[in-house]
Amino acid sequence: MSTVDVAETKDTIQVRSHVQYITQEHISPDNVHPSPLEQFHIWFNEARNVGVREPDAMSLSTATASGIPSSRMVLFKQLDKHGFVFYTNYTSRKSKDLDENPNAALLFFWQEMSRQVRIIGRVEKVSKEESEEYFQSRPIGSQLGALASKQSTVIGESDLQERLDKLKKLHGVKEGTKEGQISLPDFWGGWRVIPSEIEFWLGKPSRLHDRVRYLRVEGSTDGEQPEWTVERLSP
């Protein structure tokens, strides 16, 4: 049953109340890790360990060169010393946005723990070698799907299945099989978000949430130990 109290008419939906966050823990600049990437490691592993349903799901927000925004859910695939990596079609709307405006925002929301992590940064494409390694780790069905889908374009009802059937025949993939290997297509690969700002949010009663923000020190490099300013924000 929903925890949201709603008043609804023919033309409107009005949310009148929402569940109160109740967490015993507390976060502040004094008790978080000096590195936001290490702090993310801690929180992500805790989310996995307590059974958050999809800890790797994140909202990705982009904008065109003229500032028109767009958001969608994608899957987080890697965190390295430089940033957060996800994979997609390079001809999709999100990729076109990032080509025009190489900045993005990510948001993880782990409802079961009343936690959010918000990330802002510039983007870069990962190397072809990284994309190839990840692509070959995907199930054969996902590899075929990446080839078949002209992502974000208008499509007819049966077009996708027809493309998929042709690709299976072309690559010798039998129905129901989980085996096979397909070359990485040129139009598919990874993006890395290199953070300049990361916020950790912990839900509290009466909307008096804990918020800790890391800001990369201006001029700090993307090397092993970038410098960060750590601050507490108002709820």
C-alpha positions in Angstrom: 0.0 0.0 0.0 1.2 3.5 -0.8 2.5 5.7 2.0 1.5 8.8 0.0 -1.8 10.5 0.9 -3.4 11.9 -2.3 -6.4 14.1 -3.1 -7.5 13.5 -6.6 -10.1 15.1 -8.9 -10.8 14.7 -12.6 -8.1 17.2 -13.5 -5.6 17.2 -10.6 -3.5 15.1 -8.3 -2.5 16.7 -5.1 -0.1 15.0 -2.7 -1.0 15.9 0.9 1.5 14.0 2.9 4.5 11.8 2.5 6.3 9.2 4.7 8.6 10.7 7.3 12.3 9.7 7.1 13.5 8.2 10.4 17.2 7.4 10.5 19.3 7.0 13.7 22.6 7.8 12.1 24.1 11.2 11.4 26.6 12.5 8.8 28.7 15.6 8.9 32.0 16.8 7.6 33.6 15.4 10.8 32.6 11.8 10.2 32.7 11.2 6.5 35.8 10.1 4.5 38.0 12.9 3.2 37.6 11.5 -0.3 34.0 11.5 -1.8 34.9 8.5 -4.0 35.9 6.5 -0.9 32.7 7.7 0.8 30.7 6.5 -2.2 32.5 3.1 -1.9 31.3 2.8 1.7 27.7 3.8 1.0 27.4 1.7 -2.1 28.6 -1.4 -0.4 26.3 -0.7 2.5 23.4 -0.4 0.1 24.3 -3.8 -1.5 24.7 -5.4 1.9 21.3 -4.4 3.3 19.5 -5.5 0.1 18.6 -2.3 -1.7 16.8 -3.6 -4.8 18.8 -1.8 -7.4 21.7 0.0 -5.9 23.3 0.5 -9.3 20.3 2.4 -10.7 20.9 6.1 -11.1 19.2 9.1 -12.7 21.3 10.7 -15.5 20.5 14.4 -16.4 21.9 16.1 -19.5 21.1 19.2 -21.4 21.4 20.5 -24.9 23.7 23.3 -25.9 20.7 25.7 -25.5 20.0 24.3 -22.0 17.0 22.1 -22.6 17.2 19.4 -19.9 16.5 15.7 -20.0 16.6 12.9 -17.4 16.5 9.1 -17.5 17.4 6.1 -15.4 20.6 4.3 -16.4 22.8 1.7 -14.8 26.1 2.6 -13.0 28.8 0.2 -14.2 32.1 1.4 -12.7 33.8 3.8 -10.4 37.5 4.4 -10.9 39.9 7.1 -9.6 38.5 9.5 -12.2 34.8 9.1 -12.0 31.5 7.2 -12.6 31.0 5.1 -15.8 27.9 4.1 -17.7 27.4 2.6 -21.2 25.0 3.5 -23.9 24.4 4.1 -27.6 26.5 7.1 -28.9 23.7 8.2 -31.2 21.1 8.3 -28.4 19.6 11.5 -27.2 21.7 11.4 -24.0 24.9 11.0 -26.0 23.9 13.8 -28.4 23.3 16.1 -25.4 26.7 15.2 -24.0 28.4 15.8 -27.3 26.9 19.3 -27.4 27.2 20.0 -23.7 29.8 17.8 -21.9 28.3 18.2 -18.4 26.0 15.9 -16.5 24.4 15.2 -13.2 23.8 11.8 -11.6 21.5 10.9 -8.7 21.4 7.6 -6.7 18.3 7.2 -4.5 18.4 4.3 -2.0 14.9 4.5 -0.6 15.4 1.5 1.8 18.1 3.5 3.5 16.8 7.0 3.1 20.0 8.0 1.3 20.8 9.9 -1.8 24.1 10.6 -3.6 24.1 13.6 -6.0 27.0 14.0 -8.5 27.8 16.8 -10.9 30.7 16.9 -13.4 32.1 17.1 -16.9 32.1 14.0 -19.1 34.4 12.1 -21.4 34.1 9.0 -23.4 35.9 6.0 -22.0 38.6 4.3 -24.2 37.5 1.8 -26.9 39.4 -0.9 -25.0 37.3 -0.3 -21.9 34.1 -0.3 -23.9 35.1 -3.5 -25.7 35.9 -5.3 -22.4 32.5 -4.4 -21.0 30.6 -5.1 -24.2 32.0 -8.6 -24.3 31.0 -9.3 -20.7 27.3 -8.7 -21.6 24.9 -11.5 -22.3 24.6 -12.3 -26.0 21.0 -11.0 -25.9 22.1 -7.6 -24.7 24.9 -7.5 -27.3 22.3 -8.2 -30.0 19.9 -5.6 -28.5 22.6 -2.9 -28.7 23.0 -3.7 -32.4 19.3 -3.8 -33.1 18.1 -0.7 -31.3 18.6 2.7 -33.0 18.1 4.2 -29.6 15.8 7.2 -29.2 14.5 7.1 -32.8 10.9 6.5 -33.7 10.2 2.9 -34.5 7.3 0.8 -35.9 5.6 -2.0 -33.9 7.5 -4.9 -35.5 10.7 -3.2 -36.6 12.8 -4.1 -33.6 11.9 -7.8 -33.7 12.6 -7.9 -37.4 16.0 -6.3 -36.9 16.8 -8.7 -34.1 15.8 -11.8 -36.1 18.1 -10.6 -39.0 21.0 -10.1 -36.6 20.6 -13.5 -35.0 20.7 -15.1 -38.5 23.7 -12.9 -39.5 25.7 -13.8 -36.4 24.6 -17.4 -36.2 22.9 -17.0 -32.8 20.3 -19.8 -32.2 17.0 -19.1 -30.4 17.4 -19.5 -26.6 21.2 -19.7 -26.6 23.2 -17.7 -24.2 26.5 -18.1 -26.0 28.2 -16.2 -28.8 30.3 -13.2 -29.3 29.7 -10.0 -31.4 32.1 -7.2 -32.1 31.7 -3.9 -30.4 29.7 -1.6 -32.7 31.3 1.8 -33.4 28.2 3.6 -32.2 28.2 2.1 -28.7 30.4 2.7 -25.6 30.9 4.3 -22.3 30.8 7.7 -20.8 32.7 8.8 -17.6 31.4 11.5 -15.3 34.3 13.2 -13.7 32.9 14.8 -10.5 33.4 18.4 -9.5 30.7 18.2 -6.8 29.3 15.2 -4.8 26.6 15.4 -2.1 25.7 12.8 0.4 22.1 13.1 1.7 20.5 11.3 4.7 16.8 11.6 5.3 15.7 12.9 8.7 12.3 13.7 10.3 10.5 17.0 9.5 12.6 17.3 6.3 15.6 18.4 8.4 18.0 16.2 6.4 21.7 15.7 6.8 23.6 17.0 3.7 27.3 16.9 3.2 28.8 18.3 0.0 32.3 17.8 -1.5 33.6 20.5 -3.9 36.7 19.8 -5.9 39.3 22.5 -5.2 39.8 24.7 -8.2 42.8 23.6 -10.2 42.9 20.2 -8.5 43.8 17.5 -11.0 42.0 14.2 -11.8 45.0 12.3 -10.4 45.4 9.9 -7.5 44.5 12.4 -4.8 42.4 15.4 -5.9 41.7 18.0 -3.2 38.2 18.5 -1.9 36.4 21.0 0.3 33.8 19.3 2.6 30.9 21.3 3.8 27.6 20.8 5.6 24.5 22.2 3.7 21.2 23.4 5.1 18.3 20.9 4.6 
